[in-house]
Amino acid sequence: MYKTKMKNPSPAEIFLSFIKLGLTAFGGPAMVAYIRDLAVRQKGWVSERDFRHGVALVQTIPGATAMQAAAYAGLRAGGPVGALSAYTGFSLPAFLLMLALTVAYRHGQGIPAVLSLFSGLQVIVIAIVANAAVNFGKKTLLTCQDVLLTLAGAAYIIFRGSPVTVILLSAAVGPLLYRRVITGLSRPSDSQGDCQHDNQFMRQTFRFGLLVSGVVVALLLVLALFKPKLFQLGWIMLKIDFFAFGGGYASLPLMLHEIAGARHMLDEKTLMDGIALGQVTPGPIVITATFAGYLLQGFSGAVVATVCIFTPSFVVLLLVTPWFDQIKGNLIFRQAIRGILCSFVGLLAAVTVRFAMAVHWHILAVLISVAAFVALRYKVDILWVVVIGGAVSALIL
């Protein structure tokens, strides 16, 4: 039974509800079902139709899917401030836990058991990324054009090319490759009329998005003047999130290139350790930004990296929501998004290869990685794969 629609929950109520949910936010996109249960069934803040509309939206724009779904639910429940409350509450537990784990990681790097643990976790990360590539590919690769973009993107990244270049080129050639694959316009959803008549909601949401953008730009200018290294870190994270179409895993090729590849801020093995820690924390895999930020610039770096890895997708959500029904039916937009999503299969495959080349392989490492991959294919929860695999690695490696 759905509860009666509550009117205007306070930002504090939204924040507390989502921080509780964020404490157990394991499973990435799978958390969307729990967000729906909270916002639609338990609280009655959002209608079933509006939430479905939001799920369609967050799959089209950059950013971690579950984070964006939380923000959309907060937006429909309490307006732009409600969106910020839900977004912050849902991500805060992941930030705090990742920060604590990163501090422990820094101080435990010389301990043999810790070295064995992370040697095992690195090969498990390879299995995790490979599994994500397979899952992404099964949903996305449907035509010869899809395979072509995948192979081109993978080859370019393996030879140290820029993921941003791949994404932009894939978006540009999408309308050419898919002009005979995607035809016709989708019908406007039944919520389009509601959006057209809810002018106040549209104005408030759009203006709040511009306000958040202005605040972030101002903060970046301050950092550029007084803390250039923090500015560089923040700018990198902003770029990673802005181009991360397809969910949290889409950020991995970008993060690998920007942090470990082009700039050599961290090596690939260290970044893999951060990804592994990100799998035992609630929230999206992009919380690895907290890990990188702390290792590079301490606590202030962790805060700047975390804020900047989440801000662009949040702003895009606010700016696009009022106009989504008009945008999503555009044929060229759909073809460009198809091209981008296909390119990410190749990018994830390339990351798998790059990570595999970075570790030292031996028979036990191969067995652990294969076992982790098989377990993931059989739908074993990723948290258990990491925890059990890490424990086994600490004992036998």
N, C-alpha and C positions, 0 to 999 in steps of 0.2 A: 504494500500500500504506500502511495506517495503521501507525504505530509502536505498540509495546506501551505500554499506559497506565503513565505514570510516577507514582510515589507522592510526594506532598507536595513539589513543587518549592519551593525557598526563596523568600521575598519578593524577595531580591536577584536571583535567576534570572528571576523573573517580570518584575521592573522592567527588567532589562537587555534581555530579549527584546522588551518592548513599547516601550522607548525606541528600539530599532533600527527597529521597525516604524513608530513615530511620525515618524521622520526622512523617511519617504516617504509619509506619510499624506495624499495628495492625493485628491480625489474624493468627499469627504463620505461618504454612506451606502454608496458603492461599496467602501469600505474594509472593510465587514463580511465580504466574501468573503476578504480577506487575513487578517483576524483568525481566521476559521474555519480557513484553511489553516495558520496558525501553531499555534493551540491544539488543533485536532483532528487534522490530518494530520501536521505536523512533530513536535510535542511529545507528542501523545497525552494531553494534560492533561484534555480534555473529550470526552465521547462525542458522536457526531453527534446523537443524540436530545436530549441536554441542550442542545446549542448551538442547535438549532432551537427549543426551548422558550424559550431566552433571547432569540432574535430576535423571537419573538412578544411577549415581555414588553416589550422596549425600544421596540417600535412603539406601545405602549399608554400609556407613562408619559412625562412631560416630559423634555427634554434632547436633546442631539445623539446621533443613532442610533449612529454609530461609537464614540463615547466610551462610551456605555452598553454596547455589545456588548463592548468591551474590558474594562470593569469586570466584566461578567457572566462572561466567560471566566476572568478572574483569580479571581473568587469561587469558581467551580467547581474551579479548579485548586488554590488555596491558601487558601480560606476568606476571611473579611472582610479580613484583612491583605493577602492576595493580590489582592483586588479593589482596594484602595487602591494597591498597588504597580503594577498594570496601568494604572489610571486616571491615576496621576501620571506614569508613564513614557511613556504614549501622548500626553499633553498637553504634556509639558515641552519638546520641540523646537519646537512651535508657539509656546509662550510666549516662548522665548528669541529666536527669529527675529523674531517680531512686535515684541518690545521693541527689538531692534536696528534694525528698519526704521522704527519710530516715532521713535526718536532721530534717525535720518538725515532723516526727514520734517520734523521740527521745525526742523532746522538748514538745510534746503534749500528752504524755502518761498519765498524771495525770488529764486531762480534761475529765469530765463525757461524753460529747458528742463524744469525740474521742474514749473513751472506748466502748461506745455503737456501734459506727461505726465499730470498728474492731471485736467486738463480732459477728456482723452480717456478716462481710466479711469472718470470719473464717468458718462459716457454708456454705457460698457460695463457698469457696475454696474446701470444701468437694464435693459439687456438680460438680465443674469444673473437679476435678481429677476423680470422678466417671464417668463423661461423656467421659473423655479421655480414660478411661479403656474400656468403652463400644465401642467407636469408633475404638480403637486399636483392640479390640477383634473381632469385626465384619469383619475386614479386614484380620485377622491373623488366627483365630481359625477355621480351615477347616477339621481337622481330629481328631481321638481319641488321637493320639500322641500329637497334639497341646494342647488339654485339659489337658492331663496328665502333661505336663511341666508347664502349667499355674497353676494348683492346687498345684503342688509341690513347685513352686516358691513362691506362695502366702502364703502357710502354713509356709514355712521357714522364711519369712520376718515377718509375724505376731508374730512369737516367737523370734524376735530380731536377726535373722540371718543376715549375710552380703550379700548385693545384688551382690557384686563382685563375691562371691562364686557361687551364683545362675547363673550368666552370664557365668562364666568359665565352670561350669559343663554342662550348657545347650549347649554351643558350642561344648563341648567334646562328649556329647551323641547324638547331632544332626545327625552326619553321621550314627549312629547306628539306631536311631528311624526312620529316613527318607530314609533309603537305598532303600525301595520299593515305596516310595512316590514321590521322586524327582529322575527321571532317565533321562539319556541322557545329552548331553552338548548343551548349547545354541549356536546358530550360531554366529560367530563373526559379529559385526556390520559393516556397510559400512564405518565407520570412522576408522576401525582398520588399513587399509592401510595407511591412512593419518598419524596416530600416528607413524607407523613404519618408514615412510619416513621423518617425521619431527624430526630428531635427535637433532637439536639445541634446539627446544622447550622442548624436553624431558630432555636434560642435564640441561638446565637453571632452569626448574621447580624443578627437583630433587635436584640440588645443593642449590637452594634457601631454600627448605625445610630443608636441613641439616644445612644451615646457621642459620635459625630461631631456630632450635632445639639447636644449639650450644649457641646462645645468651641466650636462656631461661635457659639452664643448668648453664651457667656462672652466671646469675643473681641469681639463686637459691643458688648457692654456696656462693655468697656474703651475701645473706640473712641468710644462715645457720651459717655463721661466726659472723655476726654482729646483726642480728635481728631474733633470733630463732622462735619467735612467728609468725612473718610474713612468715618465711620459712614454718612452719607447715601449716599455712592457705593456702599458695600457693600450697603446695604439695597436700593438700586435694582437692582443686579445679581442679588441673591437673588430678587427679585420677578420679574425678567425670566425667569430660568431656571425658576422654579417653574411658570410658566404656559406655557412653550414646548412644548406638545404638538405632535407631528408632526415633530420633528427640528430641526436647527440653524436652518434658514431661518425657522422659526416664531418665533424670537427677534427677527427684524428689525422687525416692526411694533411690538413691545413696546419695543425699544431706541430706535426712532425717536420714539415717543411720550414715553418717560421722559426721554431725554437731549436730544433736539433740539426736542421739541414742548412738553410741559407745563412743563419746567424751564429750557429754553434754556441748557443747560450747554455744548453745542456746536451749531453750525449744521448744517443738513442736508448742505451740501456737504462739510464736514469729516468728518461721519460717513460719507458715501459714500467718501471717500478711505480711511478705515479699513476699510470693507468690501472695497475693491479690494485693499488690502494683505493682508487676510485670505484672499484668493483665491490669492495667490502664496506663502503659508505652508502648511506641512502642518497637518492638523488641521481641526476644525470652524470654520464661519464665525463662531461666537460668540467666537472669539479676538479679534474686534474689541473686546471688552471691555478687553483689554490696552492697545490703542491709546487708547481713551477714557480709561481710568484714568491712563495716563502723561501725556496732555495736560492732564488736570484736576488731578492731584495728584502728578506725578512718579513716581519708582520705587515708592514706597510705594503710590501709587494704582494702579499697574499690578498690583502683587502682590495688593492687596485686591480689585480688580475681577475679576481672573482667578480667584482662590480662590472668590469669591462667585458667579461666573457658572457654576461647575461643581459647587458643593456641593449645592444642593437636589436636583438630579436624581440625584446619587450617593446621597444619603440615601434618596430615594424608592425607588431600586433595592434598597437593603439592606432597607428596611422592608417592601417589597411582595413580594420574591422568594419568601419562604417560603409566602405565601398566594395566589400568583398563580392557581393552578389553580381555587381556590374563587371568586376575584373575577372572572376573565375570563368565566365562564359566566353571570354575573348579567345579566339582560336589561336592567335599568335602566342599569347601568354601560355596557353596549355601546351603548345608545341615546344616552347622554350623550357618550361618546367620539365617536360618529358626528357629533353636533352640533358638537363642538369642532373636529374635523378639517375639517368643511365650512366653518366660519367662517374658518379660516385661509386658505382659498383667497381669500376676499374680502379678508382683511387683506393678503395678499401683493399682490393686484391694486391695493389702495389705496396701498400703499407704492410700487408702480411709478408710479402717477399723481403721488404727492407728490414723489418724486424727480425725475420728469420736469419738474415745475413749478419745481423749484429750480435747474435748470441753464440756461445761456444756449445756445439752439439756433441753429445755422446749418447750411448744407448739408453741410459736412464732418462735423460732429458727428452729423447724422442718418445719413449714410452709414456711419460707424463703428459706431453703435449698431445699425443694421439688419443690417450684416454680422456683428456679434458674435452677434446673436439667431439669424440663419440658421445660423451655424456651430454654435451650441449645439443647435439643432434637429436638425442633422445629426450630432450626437453627437461633435463635436470636443471634445477634452479641455479643460475650463474653464481649466486652467493655461496652455495654449497660446493660448487666446483672449485671456486677460489680458495675457500677455507680448507676443505679436505686436501686439495692439491698442494696448498702451501704447507700444511702439516706434514704430509708425506715427504715433500721436498726437504723440509728442515731435518727430517730423520734420516734420509737415505743419501742425500747429495753431499 
